[in-house]
Amino acid sequence: MRLFSKPLRALLLVFAAVSTAGCLRNTEPAQFYQLQAVAAARIQTANAKPVLVGVGPIKLASYLDRPQIVVAEGPNRMQLDEFQRWSEPLQENLTRVIAENLSRLRPQDQVMIYPWHRNDAPELQLEARVDRFHTNAAGNSALEITWSLAAKGTTLLRQRSSYQASAQPHDMESLVSAQSELLASFARDAAAAMDTFRPSGHP
């Protein structure tokens, strides 16, 4: 007794193969990644007095505020891979890395992360909004960030900066390393600006 026609049996076999492939994909372990501080320490003058520097709040564009790593597959299409994820909320990781980079670049200063107690208000505060922070399929990473420096509630500087770095395409570890380099480049510019706007009484 024939239960299925040949075309129907072929269709069922294709469906079974696709289902099996999907099940195998779903059992793959997720890979987790983390940004790292990479800025080298800068040599400071011996008479430089320490400054209390506050980092934050650092805000993210909504498309970045998710556990999946975002890769641009085209001008208007973003790829979110469920198996390529940040090991912690990106906002926390990114803020900490910027602070660590600044600590290396300005070793004489004390750097703290927002939020802080009102009695510990920083002498210089770095705030930022990350508008773009992803890599495309060709391995080109970009950071676009609007940031400001303030002292005692008064804005000293506000500007928008853009950075680019290259990585190995389709190599997520290389892509994340390139993004870490982008944050280091931004930290170097922020540190240089802080030298310009050191509070009065600090050589």
Sequence and secondary structure as in RCSB ss.txt:
>XXXX:A:sequence
MRLFSKPLRALLLVFAAVSTAGCLRNTEPAQFYQLQAVAAARIQTANAKPVLVGVGPIKLASYLDRPQIVVAEGP
NRMQLDEFQRWSEPLQENLTRVIAENLSRLRPQDQVMIYPWHRNDAPELQLEARVDRFHTNAAGNSALEITWSLA
AKGTTLLRQRSSYQASAQPHDMESLVSAQSELLASFARDAAAAMDTFRPSGHP
>XXXX:A:secstr
   S HHHHHHHHHHHHHHHHHHHHHTS  EEE            TT    EEEEEEEEE GGG SSEEEEEEET
TEEEEEEEEEESS HHHHHHHHHHHHHHHH TTSEEEESS  GGG  SEEEEEEEEEEEEETTSEEEEEEEEEEE
ETTEEEEEEEEEEEEE  TT HHHHHHHHHHHHHHHHHHHHHHHHHT  TT  
